[in-house]
Every structure is written in C-alpha cells, then in structure tokens.
Amino acid sequence: MDSYFVDTGFWKALVDKSDFLHERADRLWQEIDHDHSVFVLSAMIFSETTTLIKTRAGLGQRIAKAWGERLLVHPSVSLIQMDHRLFNETWKYFIKYGDKGYSFVDCSSFVIMKELKLHRALTFDHHFEQAGFQVLPQ
C-alpha cells in the first residue's frame, strides 16, 4: 500500500481552481491509485488547509466546510492528532533546525513522517525536500 503525507499547499491547490498549481496537483491526484493509497495529514495541516481555503483562497466557509468534511470521512485519509509527545518532539525539531526557515507546522509534519516511516509528500514546499523527503509532484 502506498502512503503519502499531504501538505497544506497541495490540498489548497487541489481545491482552488484559480491556484496556479491547481493543474499540477490535479494531474498527480488523478494518477494516484486511491484504492491502494493512504493519505496522511496532521490535525495541524487540517487546520491550516481549511483556514487557507476559507480565507486566503477566498473560497469561503461553505467550500472549507465541505472539503474538511470530505477529508474527515474519506476512508483513505489518516488524520494524525498532535499529542503531548509529538508536540514536544516537534518543538525539539523546530529548535534544532531553527536556521532552516521551517515553520512549526513543517516541523510537526517532518516528525510525523519520520515516526510513521513515510518518505513521500504531496507538497509544493521545498522544505520537505530539504528535510530529506521525496516531494511529489517534482
């Protein structure tokens, strides 16, 4: 079974047809075998994504709600909660790599990916590649 960590920017590009990365995100999304794949995201990514869709993308509450509900019930989506241990590991990572420009949310994603032994991320954020993960689309 293929597993991918999915970052905020990818979800946003997939939803927002006016995003200049929408076509690339949509093309990759169509190529992935959804019956044999797991899409992992953290509660922090969920929060960022729904907020971004609602506000900065200007798509509004209705689209953000629909997309969020779709993610919450999708059988191939695995939503990871940030417990106290993961939060502390993220904080350590954030401090250790403070010179890299990673956001706290980026660091939480990297910690979760390492914990779950995930190697691939659906993202447009170069920080994932910088942190040693395979980035799709390339």
Phi, psi and omega in degrees: 000131178279139177232139180226138167274135182244123184269163182308310184300325179291312179302315182298315179297324180294320183281320189267101183294344178272353179290134182295346178261001184304312183300317179295316180296314182296318180299313179295317181302321179290332182281337185284138177282095185292336179286339183234029181228151174240134180248113185260136171213155179267165175300329178293319178293319177302313180298312179300316184295309182295323178293317180297316179298318182291317190258287187295323178284343178069022182274345173088172183298318183300314180290318179299317179296313181298316181293316178300315179296324178298316179295320184294331183254351184296127183294340181264000180260129177247115182262118182263125177275149179268101176274179184300318181296313179296323178298315180295321177296321177296316179300317178299316180297316180301318179289314183299321184250035181300337181280353186271345182084013179288139172282166177298322178295318175304312182299320178297322178296316181296318179297315179296316179299317179295317180299318183270002181057043175268139184245342185243140178231135171272106187197161171246009183268116182295344180298329179296316177295318178301326180277359174101014181256155175281131183252131175234140354287155182275000000 
